[in-house]
Amino acid sequence: MIVDLRSDTLTRPTEAMRQAMIMAEVGDDVYGEDPTVTALERRVADLLGHEAGLFCATGSLANLLGVRLLVEPGQEVVCDVEAHIARAEMGAHAALGGLTMRTFPSDRGRIDVAEVAKIISPAAGPYLVSTAAVAVENTHNFGGGTVQSLDQLRAVSELCRDHGLGFHLDGARLWNAHVATGTPLIDYGRLFDTVSVCFSKGLGAPVGSVLVADADRIGRARVLRKRLGAGWRQAGILAAGALHALDHHVDRLADDHAAARAFAEAVAENVPAAVDPAGVETNIVIIDTGDRPAGPIAAAAADQGVRVSALGARMLRAVTHLDVDAASCAAAGKIIGTLLTRHTAP
Ligand SMILES: Cc1ncc(COP(=O)(O)O)c(C=O)c1O
């Protein structure tokens, strides 16, 4: 048996989701005539308390557009040093958006209003690059599925308002934060000017993200998306998968969180220093391999049917999802824990 915990993007659509996609009513979305896309955009905008939404192929595209709406070429966006927009979007924000990025240190990606206040330089005239926006990730991927504190988000939102800065949320896994804390999505959404959410991570859809903002900004984002060659036609087939995910796959994220905890407990049983199960907040587990190199451990685990990512020289990441259950995650954790005790420093 293979337990693939490299990412929650690896899921395949369920039979019911495939049926919903096959039956989707569609039209040409560039003409604004795909009813299923329009329904998805309306529904997500309402869930997050915004005027309008734009269905995009990827989270990276939704983030690129969301940040670009708030930051002009030559200005900067501020985010944490491990942010997905900084590390994993192939420099798109600089290469395509023409903006610069400045980062602050953080504990597992947690935003801290004091750190943000320290580095912003709004309206800096001809002396410094002007900060135009702050971006935050919830949950935080490389931080290990960390949930942002609502109080800190409120404080940064206020700081941004006071200084005329935009505030963007990379909410690829906002659903996980919502399920883990019970915080209504709208309570998160209203704090931001632009929010991206993904359906292709924990929600198990094959493709798709939605960017929400006010109607004027979404109108501009629609033009920018087309300019990037990313306008699409009968995309309702994909939007139907996302709508199905919203109906059936949100509440069950609690199962993924329990499975992640079971995985971490099994690892910690062998090597307590590798991971603190109490620190597992959602569906991502970061394992500190200590003085053992992560790559060979990931390779040895794969030989035993357990796939995890070696994200750094001494760091493994495991992500639970729709296609794995708690029992197999616990068994996988046991294998990783055993391997950790066997591999010694080179
Ligand atoms: C936090 C976060 N934001 C954005 C993305 C980008 O999503 P996509 O792969 O659809 O471009 C990811 C992808 O894993 C992510 O983890």
The ligand as an ORCA input file, in Angstrom:
! r2SCAN-3c Opt
* xyz 0 1
  C      -0.207     28.522      0.660
  C      -0.270     28.326     -0.815
  N      -0.598     29.351     -1.590
  C      -0.676     29.234     -2.921
  C      -0.425     28.033     -3.542
  C      -0.449     27.991     -5.043
  O      -1.395     27.142     -5.560
  P      -1.226     26.535     -7.022
  O      -0.341     25.355     -6.896
  O      -2.635     26.181     -7.411
  O      -0.655     27.586     -7.892
  C      -0.070     26.923     -2.769
  C       0.227     25.631     -3.419
  O       0.529     24.645     -2.788
  C       0.013     27.078     -1.368
  O       0.376     26.058     -0.576
*
